[in-house]
Amino acid sequence: MIPGGGQPNMQQLLQQAQKMQQDLARAQEELAHTEVDGQAGGGLVKATVTGSGELRALKIDPKAVDPEDTETLADLIVAAVQAANENAQTLQQQKLGPLAQGLGGGGMGIPGLPF
């Protein structure tokens, strides 16, 4: 029988898990404050989102505004927001990916992980 019943290993695992959880929380906080952009129409429409996907700003060049064709403007807005969200997802993978792998891959069901 092993003295201590192997508890030091369990304690060490718990400490590592706690550190990873703290690192994950820090990374999520950083994502919430980091802004990324996306654009459409050659820059006529620009969207800014946080790394966690919250839309923060939308800029529309007056050249993109045609009262006779609001459908194209709407398409440009959607495309700019989608581009910004794709950039946010890339940032999430860069920041959270290594942490999720450290937790066993796939985030182990931890809320807030994008995968």
Backbone torsions as a table, in degrees:
resi	resn	phi	psi	omega
1	MET	NA	140.1	-179.3
2	ILE	-82.7	130.3	177.6
3	PRO	-58.7	137.4	178.8
4	GLY	82.1	-2.3	175.5
5	GLY	65.4	22.5	179.2
6	GLY	76.1	9.9	-177.5
7	GLN	-62.1	-34.4	178.8
8	PRO	-57.2	-37.3	177.8
9	ASN	-65.1	-42.4	178.4
10	MET	-64.2	-42.3	178.2
11	GLN	-61.7	-41.5	179.6
12	GLN	-64.5	-42.1	177.5
13	LEU	-62.1	-41.9	178.8
14	LEU	-64.2	-40.3	178.2
15	GLN	-64.9	-40.6	178.5
16	GLN	-64.9	-42.2	178.9
17	ALA	-63.5	-40.3	179.2
18	GLN	-65.4	-41.2	178.4
19	LYS	-63.8	-42.9	178.8
20	MET	-63.5	-38.5	178.6
21	GLN	-64.4	-41.0	177.5
22	GLN	-65.6	-41.3	178.0
23	ASP	-62.7	-40.8	179.1
24	LEU	-63.5	-44.6	179.3
25	ALA	-62.2	-40.7	177.5
26	ARG	-63.7	-43.4	-179.7
27	ALA	-63.9	-40.9	178.3
28	GLN	-65.3	-39.1	177.5
29	GLU	-63.9	-42.2	178.3
30	GLU	-63.0	-41.6	178.4
31	LEU	-61.5	-39.2	-178.4
32	ALA	-64.7	-22.1	-178.4
33	HIS	-105.9	-7.4	179.9
34	THR	-91.5	131.6	-179.7
35	GLU	-106.7	141.4	175.9
36	VAL	-129.2	154.6	-176.5
37	ASP	-114.0	158.9	170.4
38	GLY	-143.3	152.6	-179.4
39	GLN	-142.3	164.4	178.5
40	ALA	-146.7	161.1	178.3
41	GLY	64.2	37.1	179.9
42	GLY	64.3	28.1	178.2
43	GLY	96.4	4.3	178.3
44	LEU	-67.0	-31.2	177.3
45	VAL	-127.2	128.1	179.7
46	LYS	-126.7	134.0	178.1
47	ALA	-118.8	142.0	176.2
48	THR	-120.5	127.0	176.7
49	VAL	-127.2	160.6	173.8
50	THR	-79.6	166.3	177.5
51	GLY	-62.0	-18.3	177.0
52	SER	-94.3	3.1	173.0
53	GLY	96.9	8.1	179.7
54	GLU	-82.9	124.9	178.6
55	LEU	-68.8	123.7	-177.4
56	ARG	-109.8	-33.7	-176.7
57	ALA	-152.9	152.3	176.7
58	LEU	-141.0	122.1	179.9
59	LYS	-116.8	130.7	-179.0
60	ILE	-122.9	120.2	176.7
61	ASP	-68.2	135.0	179.7
62	PRO	-54.1	-27.3	178.9
63	LYS	-63.8	-22.1	-178.3
64	ALA	-82.7	-9.3	-175.2
65	VAL	-95.2	111.0	176.0
66	ASP	-126.0	108.3	-177.6
67	PRO	-55.6	-24.1	-180.0
68	GLU	-83.1	-12.4	-175.7
69	ASP	-141.4	68.5	179.3
70	THR	-74.3	-19.8	-179.8
71	GLU	-64.2	-40.9	178.4
72	THR	-65.0	-41.5	177.6
73	LEU	-61.3	-43.7	178.7
74	ALA	-61.0	-41.7	178.3
75	ASP	-62.6	-40.4	178.5
76	LEU	-64.9	-39.6	178.8
77	ILE	-63.8	-47.3	179.4
78	VAL	-59.9	-44.7	-179.0
79	ALA	-63.7	-39.9	179.8
80	ALA	-66.2	-42.1	179.0
81	VAL	-66.4	-40.9	178.0
82	GLN	-62.9	-41.9	178.7
83	ALA	-63.3	-41.3	178.6
84	ALA	-64.2	-41.6	179.3
85	ASN	-66.7	-35.8	175.1
86	GLU	-62.5	-41.0	177.4
87	ASN	-65.6	-36.5	177.6
88	ALA	-66.1	-39.8	178.7
89	GLN	-65.0	-39.0	176.7
90	THR	-61.9	-43.7	178.0
91	LEU	-62.6	-41.2	178.0
92	GLN	-60.0	-44.1	-179.5
93	GLN	-64.4	-37.3	178.7
94	GLN	-67.1	-41.6	-175.7
95	LYS	-82.0	-41.2	-172.2
96	LEU	-99.5	-22.4	-176.8
97	GLY	-53.8	-53.7	179.6
98	PRO	-61.2	-34.6	179.2
99	LEU	-68.7	-40.8	180.0
100	ALA	-65.4	-38.7	178.4
101	GLN	-65.6	-35.2	177.3
102	GLY	-66.0	-22.0	178.6
103	LEU	-95.2	11.2	176.6
104	GLY	105.0	10.5	177.6
105	GLY	79.9	148.4	176.7
106	GLY	68.2	8.2	176.4
107	GLY	76.5	-3.6	-179.4
108	MET	48.3	36.5	177.0
109	GLY	76.3	16.2	-179.7
110	ILE	-78.0	124.8	-178.5
111	PRO	-58.7	144.1	175.9
112	GLY	96.0	-13.5	178.3
113	LEU	-80.1	134.6	-175.3
114	PRO	-77.1	-1.8	-177.1
115	PHE	-144.3	NA	NA
